[in-house]
Amino acid sequence: MIRHPQAESIVRQLVQAGHVAVYAGGCVRDALLERAYPDVDIATSATPDQVQTLFPKASDPQGKAFGVIRLRMDEHVFEIATFRVDGPYLDGRRPSSVTFTTAEEDARRRDFTVNGMFFDPLKNEVLDYVQGRADLADKTIRAIGDPVARFTEDRLRLFRALRFAVQLGFEIESSTWGALVSLAPESKVISPERVRDELVKIFISPNPARGLDLMHDSGLLAIWIPELLEMRGCAQSPEHHPEGDVWVHTRLLLAHLKNPSPVLAFSALLHDVGKPRTSKTESNGRIRFFGHEGVGARMAEEILRRLRFSNDDIGAITACIANHMAFKDAPHMRVSTLKRMLARPTFSEELELHRIDCTSSHGQLDIHAFLQDKLSEFSQEEIKPKPLVTGHDLQELGAKPGPAMGKILHQLMDEQLEGKIADRAGALTRAKELLS
């Protein structure tokens, strides 16, 4: 069922040394679902010291305390974990102690039944002590044993349950869901970095709109991104947004995402987060959101920093949000302005955000088509060429550093982009004219 020569060789060495060894967890689940399984984890009766004796290159000082050893073979890194039962989870994340045990006991301390199966590659046999295969067949996410205990041991499992439901298209079993909702407030103790990683997986999944629904219905959204709740009931003008309020519109955007990058996914999720705080109804009944893109970009930055996103991701996502209203002006832009737009490092994400934004509202894609044509038209040109004249050149011509010099450099680049200046000699001549 699972074909992985290197992993099989590890299992074979462990078995030949007198130990039990099997594949564990997600790779077994994904193989049974006929999904790709990029990683293969190994569980064994061998202790960490015994594993290291068999594989001298294996090491992991931190993981060893929890019975986990890592072994690199070529480009693969395998986790080899000793069967264990966990002591109390005093910090809501890691057990205070572990006791080595049998495969069956190890399965019963795992999170969800679909993740609790083993596979013996030497016998080509699935070992299922938790009825995981039945839940796979029923498309069900079910906590192993007492769901309250499982979620209390590691509260990140609250998010993992949602993530697996969204990634696999499964339903969450009722008692598991009830425990999840009741314990959602306790998610506050999870580190933001761990939450961020799960949120990314949820919103780049095949069904991010359902991820938003589950985040809302579980109560986790109110705790981690409460700003999004302001979009519910925030009305929009029917002529531009026949689909409904800002929440409905945002959910539709998520539904139109296809294999998005994290930047595009979170740009879609947060692109209109500023609308509720800028909503104004005019005397004729039309609803306006003046400046919502700027307000939204600032709010998004605060949210993303709270979730410990990288500076690069924050910069890219907030740029997409800040720029998303500028697309309506594209057909009327000067060539230089348009080229600057197309040259932005986030333009591909911005263009796709524009497409799904329109698709999720008025449905007009004429500007998207216009920009696609311009990309084709400019494909033989260097959209972001090297400046023909620099600030150093202007200083040699007598200019002083400052805002005035910046304006001249901007003007020279505009004329270069528009084809009015073709070479350095022409650029220097034009610079002298602007300085005179």
C-alpha positions as a LaTeX table, in Angstrom:
\begin{tabular}{lrrr}
\hline
Residue & $x$ (\AA) & $y$ (\AA) & $z$ (\AA) \\
\hline
Met1 & 0.00 & 0.00 & 0.00 \\
Ile2 & 2.77 & 2.44 & 0.96 \\
Arg3 & 5.83 & 2.13 & $-1.24$ \\
His4 & 8.91 & 3.83 & 0.17 \\
Pro5 & 12.16 & 1.87 & $-0.18$ \\
Gln6 & 14.14 & 3.90 & 2.35 \\
Ala7 & 11.42 & 3.79 & 5.01 \\
Glu8 & 10.99 & 0.08 & 4.40 \\
Ser9 & 14.71 & $-0.48$ & 4.86 \\
Ile10 & 14.54 & 1.26 & 8.27 \\
Val11 & 11.62 & $-0.92$ & 9.33 \\
Arg12 & 13.40 & $-4.05$ & 8.12 \\
Gln13 & 16.53 & $-3.24$ & 10.14 \\
Leu14 & 14.46 & $-2.64$ & 13.27 \\
Val15 & 12.52 & $-5.90$ & 12.82 \\
Gln16 & 15.67 & $-7.89$ & 12.12 \\
Ala17 & 17.05 & $-6.55$ & 15.42 \\
Gly18 & 14.02 & $-8.01$ & 17.23 \\
His19 & 11.79 & $-4.93$ & 17.44 \\
Val20 & 8.30 & $-4.14$ & 16.18 \\
Ala21 & 8.29 & $-1.36$ & 13.58 \\
Val22 & 5.48 & 0.10 & 11.47 \\
Tyr23 & 4.50 & 3.23 & 9.56 \\
Ala24 & 2.31 & 5.58 & 11.59 \\
Gly25 & $-0.22$ & 8.38 & 11.34 \\
Gly26 & $-0.88$ & 10.63 & 8.40 \\
Cys27 & 0.91 & 8.59 & 5.76 \\
Val28 & $-1.35$ & 5.60 & 6.52 \\
Arg29 & $-4.46$ & 7.77 & 6.39 \\
Asp30 & $-3.43$ & 9.38 & 3.10 \\
Ala31 & $-2.44$ & 6.10 & 1.48 \\
Leu32 & $-5.82$ & 4.57 & 2.35 \\
Leu33 & $-7.47$ & 7.64 & 0.81 \\
Glu34 & $-5.20$ & 7.31 & $-2.23$ \\
Arg35 & $-3.71$ & 10.72 & $-1.52$ \\
Ala36 & $-0.06$ & 11.72 & $-1.78$ \\
Tyr37 & 1.95 & 11.06 & 1.38 \\
Pro38 & 5.10 & 13.21 & 1.28 \\
Asp39 & 6.37 & 12.04 & 4.67 \\
Val40 & 6.53 & 8.58 & 6.21 \\
Asp41 & 6.79 & 8.39 & 10.00 \\
Ile42 & 7.89 & 5.21 & 11.75 \\
Ala43 & 6.76 & 3.91 & 15.15 \\
Thr44 & 8.64 & 1.15 & 16.91 \\
Ser45 & 9.03 & $-0.81$ & 20.13 \\
Ala46 & 12.75 & 0.08 & 20.10 \\
Thr47 & 13.82 & 2.69 & 22.62 \\
Pro48 & 15.58 & 5.84 & 21.43 \\
Asp49 & 18.92 & 4.42 & 22.57 \\
Gln50 & 18.30 & 1.21 & 20.66 \\
Val51 & 17.36 & 3.20 & 17.56 \\
Gln52 & 20.56 & 5.20 & 17.80 \\
Thr53 & 22.59 & 2.02 & 18.20 \\
Leu54 & 21.12 & 0.69 & 14.95 \\
Phe55 & 21.39 & 4.03 & 13.19 \\
Pro56 & 24.43 & 5.91 & 14.53 \\
Lys57 & 23.71 & 8.92 & 12.30 \\
Ala58 & 20.26 & 9.38 & 13.86 \\
Ser59 & 19.95 & 12.10 & 16.48 \\
Asp60 & 17.59 & 14.57 & 18.06 \\
Pro61 & 18.45 & 15.70 & 21.57 \\
Gln62 & 15.11 & 17.51 & 22.02 \\
Gly63 & 12.89 & 14.81 & 20.58 \\
Lys64 & 14.65 & 12.00 & 22.42 \\
Ala65 & 12.99 & 12.97 & 25.70 \\
Phe66 & 9.64 & 12.22 & 24.04 \\
Gly67 & 10.86 & 9.06 & 22.36 \\
Val68 & 11.45 & 10.64 & 18.94 \\
Ile69 & 14.63 & 10.27 & 16.90 \\
Arg70 & 15.25 & 11.80 & 13.46 \\
Leu71 & 17.19 & 10.05 & 10.75 \\
Arg72 & 18.26 & 11.70 & 7.50 \\
Met73 & 18.64 & 9.50 & 4.45 \\
Asp74 & 19.51 & 11.45 & 1.31 \\
Glu75 & 16.82 & 14.15 & 0.94 \\
His76 & 14.39 & 12.46 & 3.37 \\
Val77 & 14.20 & 12.98 & 7.13 \\
Phe78 & 12.38 & 10.20 & 8.97 \\
Glu79 & 10.92 & 10.49 & 12.45 \\
Ile80 & 11.34 & 7.24 & 14.36 \\
Ala81 & 9.17 & 7.31 & 17.48 \\
Thr82 & 9.03 & 4.75 & 20.26 \\
Phe83 & 5.53 & 3.49 & 21.14 \\
Arg84 & 4.50 & 5.48 & 24.19 \\
Val85 & 1.79 & 6.64 & 26.53 \\
Asp86 & 1.92 & 10.22 & 27.76 \\
Gly87 & 1.94 & 11.60 & 31.26 \\
Pro88 & $-0.08$ & 14.72 & 32.22 \\
Tyr89 & $-0.02$ & 17.64 & 29.75 \\
Leu90 & 0.70 & 20.38 & 32.27 \\
Asp91 & 1.37 & 23.06 & 29.63 \\
Gly92 & $-1.47$ & 22.11 & 27.28 \\
Arg93 & 1.00 & 21.11 & 24.60 \\
Arg94 & 3.56 & 18.52 & 25.69 \\
Pro95 & 3.37 & 15.60 & 28.14 \\
Ser96 & 5.32 & 16.08 & 31.35 \\
Ser97 & 6.60 & 12.53 & 30.94 \\
Val98 & 6.35 & 9.56 & 28.58 \\
Thr99 & 6.31 & 5.82 & 29.21 \\
Phe100 & 7.27 & 3.40 & 26.46 \\
Thr101 & 4.56 & 0.85 & 25.68 \\
Thr102 & 2.83 & $-1.19$ & 22.97 \\
Ala103 & 1.51 & $-0.21$ & 19.54 \\
Glu104 & $-2.11$ & $-0.46$ & 20.72 \\
Glu105 & $-1.56$ & 1.83 & 23.72 \\
Asp106 & 0.37 & 4.25 & 21.50 \\
Ala107 & $-2.57$ & 4.42 & 19.07 \\
Arg108 & $-4.97$ & 5.31 & 21.87 \\
Arg109 & $-3.01$ & 8.40 & 22.92 \\
Arg110 & $-3.14$ & 9.95 & 19.41 \\
Asp111 & $-5.54$ & 12.70 & 18.37 \\
Phe112 & $-8.09$ & 11.45 & 15.82 \\
Thr113 & $-9.03$ & 7.95 & 14.72 \\
Val114 & $-8.08$ & 8.62 & 11.09 \\
Asn115 & $-4.57$ & 9.49 & 12.31 \\
Gly116 & $-4.26$ & 6.56 & 14.72 \\
Met117 & $-3.62$ & 3.68 & 12.31 \\
Phe118 & $-0.38$ & 1.83 & 11.59 \\
Phe119 & 0.86 & $-0.03$ & 8.52 \\
Asp120 & 3.27 & $-2.95$ & 8.51 \\
Pro121 & 5.15 & $-2.69$ & 5.18 \\
Leu122 & 6.75 & $-6.11$ & 5.55 \\
Lys123 & 3.36 & $-7.85$ & 5.93 \\
Asn124 & 1.42 & $-5.29$ & 3.85 \\
Glu125 & $-1.06$ & $-5.06$ & 6.73 \\
Val126 & $-3.00$ & $-2.17$ & 8.31 \\
Leu127 & $-3.10$ & $-2.22$ & 12.12 \\
Asp128 & $-6.22$ & $-0.40$ & 13.32 \\
Tyr129 & $-6.88$ & $-0.34$ & 17.07 \\
Val130 & $-9.14$ & 2.75 & 17.01 \\
Gln131 & $-11.63$ & 2.08 & 14.16 \\
Gly132 & $-9.90$ & 4.58 & 11.94 \\
Arg133 & $-10.78$ & 2.73 & 8.73 \\
Ala134 & $-14.47$ & 2.90 & 9.57 \\
Asp135 & $-14.24$ & 6.66 & 10.11 \\
Leu136 & $-12.32$ & 7.04 & 6.86 \\
Ala137 & $-15.14$ & 5.24 & 5.08 \\
Asp138 & $-17.72$ & 7.44 & 6.81 \\
Lys139 & $-15.66$ & 10.59 & 6.18 \\
Thr140 & $-15.62$ & 11.44 & 9.87 \\
Ile141 & $-13.16$ & 13.25 & 12.12 \\
Arg142 & $-13.50$ & 11.66 & 15.57 \\
Ala143 & $-11.32$ & 12.14 & 18.62 \\
Ile144 & $-9.79$ & 8.95 & 20.01 \\
Gly145 & $-11.40$ & 8.17 & 23.35 \\
Asp146 & $-12.58$ & 11.15 & 25.39 \\
Pro147 & $-12.54$ & 14.23 & 23.11 \\
Val148 & $-12.26$ & 16.63 & 26.03 \\
Ala149 & $-9.14$ & 14.83 & 27.22 \\
Arg150 & $-7.64$ & 14.79 & 23.71 \\
Phe151 & $-8.19$ & 18.52 & 23.18 \\
Thr152 & $-7.04$ & 19.41 & 26.69 \\
Glu153 & $-3.77$ & 17.53 & 26.17 \\
Asp154 & $-2.87$ & 19.76 & 23.23 \\
Arg155 & $-5.25$ & 22.58 & 22.44 \\
Leu156 & $-3.81$ & 22.96 & 18.96 \\
Arg157 & $-5.91$ & 19.90 & 18.18 \\
Leu158 & $-8.91$ & 22.26 & 18.15 \\
Phe159 & $-7.49$ & 23.77 & 14.96 \\
Arg160 & $-6.21$ & 20.45 & 13.64 \\
Ala161 & $-9.74$ & 19.03 & 13.73 \\
Leu162 & $-10.95$ & 21.88 & 11.54 \\
Arg163 & $-7.97$ & 21.57 & 9.25 \\
Phe164 & $-8.46$ & 17.85 & 8.65 \\
Ala165 & $-12.19$ & 18.35 & 8.08 \\
Val166 & $-11.46$ & 21.01 & 5.45 \\
Gln167 & $-8.53$ & 19.26 & 3.80 \\
Leu168 & $-10.27$ & 15.89 & 3.58 \\
Gly169 & $-13.86$ & 17.06 & 3.10 \\
Phe170 & $-14.93$ & 15.18 & 6.26 \\
Glu171 & $-17.53$ & 15.98 & 8.93 \\
Ile172 & $-16.58$ & 16.36 & 12.59 \\
Glu173 & $-18.34$ & 13.80 & 14.79 \\
Ser174 & $-20.90$ & 15.34 & 17.18 \\
Ser175 & $-19.22$ & 14.67 & 20.54 \\
Thr176 & $-15.87$ & 15.74 & 19.11 \\
Trp177 & $-17.48$ & 18.94 & 17.79 \\
Gly178 & $-19.21$ & 19.60 & 21.11 \\
Ala179 & $-15.94$ & 19.32 & 23.00 \\
Leu180 & $-14.21$ & 21.53 & 20.43 \\
Val181 & $-16.79$ & 24.31 & 20.80 \\
Ser182 & $-16.76$ & 24.15 & 24.59 \\
Leu183 & $-12.97$ & 24.30 & 24.75 \\
Ala184 & $-12.46$ & 26.96 & 22.06 \\
Pro185 & $-11.92$ & 29.73 & 24.67 \\
Glu186 & $-8.96$ & 27.75 & 26.01 \\
Ser187 & $-7.21$ & 28.13 & 22.66 \\
Lys188 & $-5.90$ & 31.46 & 23.97 \\
Val189 & $-3.00$ & 29.58 & 25.56 \\
Ile190 & $-1.69$ & 28.34 & 22.19 \\
Ser191 & 1.30 & 30.17 & 20.79 \\
Pro192 & 0.35 & 32.44 & 17.86 \\
Glu193 & 2.96 & 30.80 & 15.64 \\
Arg194 & 1.29 & 27.39 & 15.98 \\
Val195 & $-2.15$ & 28.88 & 15.30 \\
Arg196 & $-0.79$ & 30.72 & 12.25 \\
Asp197 & 0.57 & 27.52 & 10.77 \\
Glu198 & $-2.80$ & 25.78 & 11.12 \\
Leu199 & $-4.70$ & 28.78 & 9.73 \\
Val200 & $-2.46$ & 28.82 & 6.67 \\
Lys201 & $-3.21$ & 25.14 & 6.06 \\
Ile202 & $-6.94$ & 25.78 & 6.47 \\
Phe203 & $-7.08$ & 28.73 & 4.08 \\
Ile204 & $-4.91$ & 27.22 & 1.35 \\
Ser205 & $-6.96$ & 24.01 & 1.51 \\
Pro206 & $-9.35$ & 22.87 & $-1.23$ \\
Asn207 & $-12.28$ & 24.45 & 0.65 \\
Pro208 & $-11.23$ & 27.61 & 2.51 \\
Ala209 & $-14.82$ & 28.91 & 2.57 \\
Arg210 & $-15.79$ & 25.94 & 4.73 \\
Gly211 & $-12.75$ & 26.68 & 6.85 \\
Leu212 & $-14.17$ & 30.15 & 7.51 \\
Asp213 & $-17.53$ & 28.63 & 8.42 \\
Leu214 & $-15.99$ & 26.17 & 10.86 \\
Met215 & $-13.78$ & 28.85 & 12.39 \\
His216 & $-16.88$ & 30.97 & 12.97 \\
Asp217 & $-19.19$ & 28.21 & 14.20 \\
Ser218 & $-16.59$ & 26.81 & 16.60 \\
Gly219 & $-15.94$ & 30.18 & 18.22 \\
Leu220 & $-12.26$ & 30.14 & 17.29 \\
Leu221 & $-12.64$ & 33.06 & 14.88 \\
Ala222 & $-14.01$ & 35.31 & 17.63 \\
Ile223 & $-10.92$ & 34.59 & 19.68 \\
Trp224 & $-8.22$ & 34.84 & 17.02 \\
Ile225 & $-9.53$ & 37.18 & 14.28 \\
Pro226 & $-12.55$ & 38.95 & 15.82 \\
Glu227 & $-12.28$ & 41.79 & 13.28 \\
Leu228 & $-13.78$ & 39.48 & 10.66 \\
Leu229 & $-17.02$ & 39.19 & 12.64 \\
Glu230 & $-17.68$ & 42.88 & 11.96 \\
Met231 & $-18.27$ & 41.94 & 8.31 \\
Arg232 & $-21.39$ & 39.92 & 9.20 \\
Gly233 & $-24.41$ & 42.11 & 8.53 \\
Cys234 & $-22.32$ & 44.91 & 7.00 \\
Ala235 & $-24.57$ & 45.78 & 4.05 \\
Gln236 & $-23.34$ & 46.71 & 0.57 \\
Ser237 & $-25.06$ & 48.44 & $-2.35$ \\
Pro238 & $-26.99$ & 45.78 & $-4.32$ \\
Glu239 & $-26.00$ & 47.31 & $-7.67$ \\
His240 & $-22.35$ & 46.45 & $-7.04$ \\
His241 & $-22.79$ & 43.57 & $-4.62$ \\
Pro242 & $-25.95$ & 41.61 & $-5.37$ \\
Glu243 & $-24.49$ & 38.67 & $-3.48$ \\
Gly244 & $-25.08$ & 40.24 & $-0.04$ \\
Asp245 & $-23.11$ & 41.65 & 2.86 \\
Val246 & $-19.35$ & 41.83 & 3.26 \\
Trp247 & $-19.17$ & 38.44 & 5.01 \\
Val248 & $-21.06$ & 36.70 & 2.20 \\
His249 & $-18.85$ & 38.44 & $-0.37$ \\
Thr250 & $-15.64$ & 37.40 & 1.41 \\
Arg251 & $-16.85$ & 33.83 & 1.74 \\
Leu252 & $-17.52$ & 33.76 & $-2.02$ \\
Leu253 & $-13.97$ & 34.97 & $-2.69$ \\
Leu254 & $-12.61$ & 32.12 & $-0.62$ \\
Ala255 & $-14.82$ & 29.68 & $-2.54$ \\
His256 & $-13.26$ & 30.87 & $-5.81$ \\
Leu257 & $-9.66$ & 30.30 & $-4.68$ \\
Lys258 & $-7.79$ & 27.59 & $-6.55$ \\
Asn259 & $-4.57$ & 26.31 & $-4.93$ \\
Pro260 & $-3.73$ & 29.76 & $-3.55$ \\
Ser261 & $-0.47$ & 30.86 & $-2.04$ \\
Pro262 & $-0.73$ & 31.96 & 1.63 \\
Val263 & $-0.37$ & 35.56 & 0.40 \\
Leu264 & $-3.35$ & 35.28 & $-1.94$ \\
Ala265 & $-5.45$ & 33.33 & 0.57 \\
Phe266 & $-5.01$ & 35.87 & 3.35 \\
Ser267 & $-5.38$ & 38.80 & 0.94 \\
Ala268 & $-8.76$ & 37.36 & $-0.03$ \\
Leu269 & $-9.73$ & 36.72 & 3.58 \\
Leu270 & $-8.81$ & 40.23 & 4.75 \\
His271 & $-9.28$ & 42.38 & 1.61 \\
Asp272 & $-12.51$ & 44.01 & 2.84 \\
Val273 & $-11.88$ & 43.87 & 6.58 \\
Gly274 & $-11.85$ & 47.69 & 6.60 \\
Lys275 & $-15.34$ & 48.07 & 5.14 \\
Pro276 & $-17.36$ & 47.90 & 8.39 \\
Arg277 & $-15.30$ & 50.73 & 9.90 \\
Thr278 & $-15.65$ & 52.96 & 6.83 \\
Ser279 & $-19.30$ & 52.28 & 5.92 \\
Lys280 & $-21.37$ & 55.40 & 5.11 \\
Thr281 & $-24.90$ & 55.50 & 3.71 \\
Glu282 & $-25.58$ & 58.49 & 1.43 \\
Ser283 & $-28.87$ & 60.38 & 1.25 \\
Asn284 & $-29.82$ & 58.42 & $-1.88$ \\
Gly285 & $-29.36$ & 55.17 & 0.02 \\
Arg286 & $-26.11$ & 54.18 & $-1.65$ \\
Ile287 & $-23.55$ & 52.63 & 0.68 \\
Arg288 & $-19.95$ & 53.79 & 0.37 \\
Phe289 & $-16.71$ & 52.60 & 1.91 \\
Phe290 & $-14.30$ & 55.48 & 1.25 \\
Gly291 & $-10.70$ & 54.54 & 2.02 \\
His292 & $-11.57$ & 51.02 & 3.17 \\
Glu293 & $-8.54$ & 49.60 & 1.37 \\
Gly294 & $-6.14$ & 51.74 & 3.43 \\
Val295 & $-7.97$ & 51.07 & 6.68 \\
Gly296 & $-8.12$ & 47.38 & 5.78 \\
Ala297 & $-4.39$ & 47.20 & 5.06 \\
Arg298 & $-3.63$ & 48.70 & 8.48 \\
Met299 & $-6.05$ & 46.32 & 10.21 \\
Ala300 & $-4.60$ & 43.38 & 8.29 \\
Glu301 & $-1.09$ & 44.31 & 9.39 \\
Glu302 & $-2.22$ & 44.31 & 13.02 \\
Ile303 & $-3.92$ & 40.91 & 12.61 \\
Leu304 & $-0.96$ & 39.36 & 10.80 \\
Arg305 & 1.55 & 40.66 & 13.34 \\
Arg306 & $-0.62$ & 39.24 & 16.11 \\
Leu307 & $-0.38$ & 35.87 & 14.35 \\
Arg308 & 3.40 & 36.22 & 13.90 \\
Phe309 & 3.45 & 36.21 & 10.09 \\
Ser310 & 6.81 & 37.05 & 8.56 \\
Asn311 & 7.56 & 40.64 & 7.55 \\
Asp312 & 7.70 & 39.54 & 3.90 \\
Asp313 & 4.24 & 37.98 & 4.05 \\
Ile314 & 2.81 & 40.96 & 5.92 \\
Gly315 & 4.24 & 43.35 & 3.33 \\
Ala316 & 2.87 & 41.33 & 0.41 \\
Ile317 & $-0.61$ & 40.79 & 1.89 \\
Thr318 & $-1.09$ & 44.39 & 2.97 \\
Ala319 & 0.12 & 45.56 & $-0.46$ \\
Cys320 & $-2.54$ & 43.42 & $-2.14$ \\
Ile321 & $-5.21$ & 44.84 & 0.15 \\
Ala322 & $-4.06$ & 48.45 & $-0.18$ \\
Asn323 & $-3.93$ & 48.20 & $-3.99$ \\
His324 & $-7.07$ & 46.23 & $-4.73$ \\
Met325 & $-9.28$ & 49.25 & $-5.46$ \\
Ala326 & $-6.78$ & 50.78 & $-7.91$ \\
Phe327 & $-7.62$ & 48.24 & $-10.59$ \\
Lys328 & $-10.79$ & 50.10 & $-11.60$ \\
Asp329 & $-8.58$ & 52.95 & $-12.86$ \\
Ala330 & $-6.25$ & 50.77 & $-14.95$ \\
Pro331 & $-7.79$ & 51.55 & $-18.40$ \\
His332 & $-7.26$ & 55.27 & $-17.78$ \\
Met333 & $-3.71$ & 55.11 & $-16.44$ \\
Arg334 & $-0.72$ & 56.61 & $-18.18$ \\
Val335 & 1.56 & 53.98 & $-19.68$ \\
Ser336 & 4.19 & 54.69 & $-17.05$ \\
Thr337 & 1.70 & 54.28 & $-14.20$ \\
Leu338 & 0.35 & 51.07 & $-15.71$ \\
Lys339 & 3.83 & 49.63 & $-16.14$ \\
Arg340 & 4.65 & 50.47 & $-12.53$ \\
Met341 & 1.50 & 48.60 & $-11.53$ \\
Leu342 & 2.39 & 45.54 & $-13.61$ \\
Ala343 & 5.92 & 45.57 & $-12.19$ \\
Arg344 & 4.82 & 45.34 & $-8.57$ \\
Pro345 & 6.21 & 42.16 & $-6.95$ \\
Thr346 & 2.71 & 41.22 & $-5.79$ \\
Phe347 & 0.98 & 41.92 & $-9.11$ \\
Ser348 & 0.14 & 38.29 & $-9.94$ \\
Glu349 & $-1.62$ & 37.87 & $-6.57$ \\
Glu350 & $-3.28$ & 41.28 & $-6.97$ \\
Leu351 & $-4.59$ & 40.38 & $-10.42$ \\
Glu352 & $-6.07$ & 37.09 & $-9.21$ \\
Leu353 & $-7.57$ & 38.87 & $-6.18$ \\
His354 & $-9.17$ & 41.36 & $-8.59$ \\
Arg355 & $-10.57$ & 38.51 & $-10.69$ \\
Ile356 & $-12.20$ & 36.65 & $-7.83$ \\
Asp357 & $-13.33$ & 39.94 & $-6.25$ \\
Cys358 & $-15.26$ & 40.77 & $-9.43$ \\
Thr359 & $-16.46$ & 37.19 & $-9.89$ \\
Ser360 & $-17.85$ & 37.27 & $-6.35$ \\
Ser361 & $-19.78$ & 40.51 & $-6.88$ \\
His362 & $-20.85$ & 42.21 & $-10.13$ \\
Gly363 & $-19.21$ & 39.62 & $-12.38$ \\
Gln364 & $-17.61$ & 42.14 & $-14.76$ \\
Leu365 & $-14.14$ & 41.02 & $-15.87$ \\
Asp366 & $-13.40$ & 43.66 & $-18.52$ \\
Ile367 & $-10.55$ & 45.22 & $-16.50$ \\
His368 & $-9.06$ & 41.80 & $-15.85$ \\
Ala369 & $-9.12$ & 41.13 & $-19.60$ \\
Phe370 & $-7.59$ & 44.57 & $-20.27$ \\
Leu371 & $-4.71$ & 43.86 & $-17.91$ \\
Gln372 & $-4.14$ & 40.42 & $-19.37$ \\
Asp373 & $-3.89$ & 42.06 & $-22.80$ \\
Lys374 & $-1.43$ & 44.63 & $-21.48$ \\
Leu375 & 0.72 & 41.91 & $-19.93$ \\
Ser376 & 0.84 & 40.25 & $-23.33$ \\
Glu377 & 1.50 & 43.56 & $-25.10$ \\
Phe378 & 4.38 & 44.44 & $-22.79$ \\
Ser379 & 5.77 & 40.90 & $-22.68$ \\
Gln380 & 8.58 & 41.78 & $-25.08$ \\
Glu381 & 9.56 & 44.85 & $-23.06$ \\
Glu382 & 11.30 & 45.22 & $-19.74$ \\
Ile383 & 8.43 & 46.47 & $-17.59$ \\
Lys384 & 10.79 & 47.49 & $-14.79$ \\
Pro385 & 13.96 & 48.65 & $-16.58$ \\
Lys386 & 17.09 & 49.94 & $-14.89$ \\
Pro387 & 16.95 & 53.75 & $-14.57$ \\
Leu388 & 18.95 & 55.56 & $-17.24$ \\
Val389 & 19.79 & 58.34 & $-14.78$ \\
Thr390 & 20.55 & 58.05 & $-11.06$ \\
Gly391 & 20.59 & 60.44 & $-8.15$ \\
His392 & 24.38 & 60.54 & $-8.40$ \\
Asp393 & 24.05 & 61.74 & $-11.99$ \\
Leu394 & 21.70 & 64.52 & $-10.90$ \\
Gln395 & 24.11 & 65.62 & $-8.17$ \\
Glu396 & 26.88 & 65.90 & $-10.76$ \\
Leu397 & 24.53 & 68.17 & $-12.73$ \\
Gly398 & 24.14 & 70.42 & $-9.66$ \\
Ala399 & 21.03 & 68.97 & $-7.99$ \\
Lys400 & 20.83 & 68.68 & $-4.23$ \\
Pro401 & 19.48 & 65.56 & $-2.49$ \\
Gly402 & 15.88 & 65.93 & $-1.32$ \\
Pro403 & 12.23 & 65.71 & $-2.40$ \\
Ala404 & 12.83 & 67.80 & $-5.53$ \\
Met405 & 15.46 & 65.36 & $-6.77$ \\
Gly406 & 13.08 & 62.47 & $-6.07$ \\
Lys407 & 10.38 & 64.09 & $-8.20$ \\
Ile408 & 12.79 & 64.55 & $-11.10$ \\
Leu409 & 13.93 & 60.93 & $-10.91$ \\
His410 & 10.29 & 59.82 & $-10.88$ \\
Gln411 & 9.54 & 62.03 & $-13.90$ \\
Leu412 & 12.54 & 60.64 & $-15.79$ \\
Met413 & 11.46 & 57.08 & $-15.08$ \\
Asp414 & 7.90 & 57.88 & $-16.24$ \\
Glu415 & 9.24 & 59.20 & $-19.54$ \\
Gln416 & 11.56 & 56.20 & $-19.87$ \\
Leu417 & 8.63 & 53.81 & $-19.33$ \\
Glu418 & 6.52 & 55.71 & $-21.86$ \\
Gly419 & 9.25 & 55.50 & $-24.50$ \\
Lys420 & 9.88 & 59.24 & $-24.55$ \\
Ile421 & 13.48 & 58.67 & $-23.47$ \\
Ala422 & 15.34 & 55.93 & $-25.31$ \\
Asp423 & 18.91 & 56.08 & $-24.03$ \\
Arg424 & 21.21 & 57.51 & $-21.37$ \\
Ala425 & 22.24 & 60.51 & $-23.49$ \\
Gly426 & 18.61 & 61.46 & $-23.97$ \\
Ala427 & 17.92 & 60.98 & $-20.28$ \\
Leu428 & 20.79 & 63.29 & $-19.29$ \\
Thr429 & 19.58 & 65.93 & $-21.73$ \\
Arg430 & 16.07 & 65.72 & $-20.29$ \\
Ala431 & 17.47 & 65.87 & $-16.74$ \\
Lys432 & 19.26 & 69.14 & $-17.57$ \\
Glu433 & 15.96 & 70.56 & $-18.89$ \\
Leu434 & 14.11 & 69.60 & $-15.69$ \\
Leu435 & 16.87 & 71.12 & $-13.55$ \\
Ser436 & 16.97 & 74.40 & $-15.43$ \\
\hline
\end{tabular}
